Amino acid sequence: MEFLSYSNKGSKNINEDAYFTSDQFCIMCDGVGGNAYGEVASKLAVDACNTFLSQSGAISNGSECITECMQYCFTKFKEWSALHPETASMSTTIVLLVWTKNGVSIAWLGDSRLYHIRDKEIRFVTEDHSLLNELKQQEKDKTLTPKT
């Protein structure tokens, strides 16, 4: 298996991406544009997930482990914001993969995407948590609903 990461600051003044990979998990975060301290949020999320997953012996159950990891991450955000009130509005996207003996569990939050590439075929694995995607989905649902 190969990991490929590409980071670009885009239209932001600084790069707000952070990521970490290991043989058991992979996490990628991108600070949310328009909110201050995105680079802090993405690094904090990566560090919190890395700490939790590295110290956790519970990776055997992917979805349960991911839930606990996200709860740990939210706790770290609250602790950080209590010490640094100016960062209270910071936020980040998250894409997290955890390998278990039963396969791979994934979690994502925001508009960062996960792609699965195999045999020259690219598949989207996640859907954006964004207003634009929500509106697209509502429109798609309308066209799929039979008219009575």
Residue pairs with C-beta under 8 A, 6 or more apart in sequence:
3 21
3 26
5 19
5 21
5 28
7 15
7 17
7 19
8 15
8 17
9 15
9 16
9 17
10 33
11 33
12 31
12 33
12 38
14 39
15 39
16 30
16 31
16 33
16 38
16 39
16 41
16 42
16 92
17 28
17 29
17 30
17 31
17 42
18 28
18 29
18 30
18 39
18 42
18 43
18 45
18 46
19 26
19 27
19 28
19 29
19 46
20 26
20 27
20 46
20 49
20 50
21 27
22 50
22 53
22 54
23 99
24 53
24 59
24 98
24 99
25 49
25 53
25 59
25 96
25 97
25 98
25 99
26 96
26 97
27 45
27 46
27 49
27 50
27 94
27 95
27 96
27 97
28 46
28 94
28 95
28 112
29 41
29 42
29 43
29 45
29 46
29 92
29 93
29 94
29 95
29 112
30 38
30 42
30 92
30 93
30 110
30 112
31 37
31 38
31 39
31 40
31 41
31 42
31 90
31 91
31 92
32 38
32 41
32 90
32 91
32 92
32 93
32 110
35 41
35 89
35 90
35 91
36 86
36 87
36 89
36 90
37 86
37 87
37 89
37 90
38 90
38 91
38 92
40 80
40 87
40 90
41 77
41 87
41 90
41 91
41 92
42 92
42 93
44 76
44 77
44 80
44 92
45 73
45 77
45 92
45 94
47 76
48 72
48 73
48 76
48 77
49 69
49 72
49 73
49 94
49 96
51 72
52 68
52 69
52 72
52 73
53 59
53 65
53 69
53 98
56 65
56 68
56 69
58 64
58 65
58 68
59 65
59 98
59 99
59 100
60 100
60 101
61 100
62 98
62 99
62 100
62 102
62 103
62 104
62 105
63 105
65 98
65 100
65 105
66 96
66 98
66 105
66 106
66 107
69 96
69 98
70 94
70 107
73 94
77 90
80 87
81 87
81 88
81 90
91 110
92 110
93 108
93 109
93 110
93 111
93 112
94 107
94 108
94 109
94 110
94 112
95 106
95 107
95 108
95 112
95 113
95 114
95 126
96 106
96 107
96 108
97 104
97 105
97 106
97 114
98 104
98 105
98 106
106 114
106 125
106 126
108 114
108 126
108 129
109 129
110 128
110 129
110 130
111 128
111 129
111 130
111 133
112 126
113 124
113 125
113 126
113 128
114 124
114 125
114 126
115 122
115 123
115 124
115 125
116 122
116 123
116 125
117 123
127 133
127 137
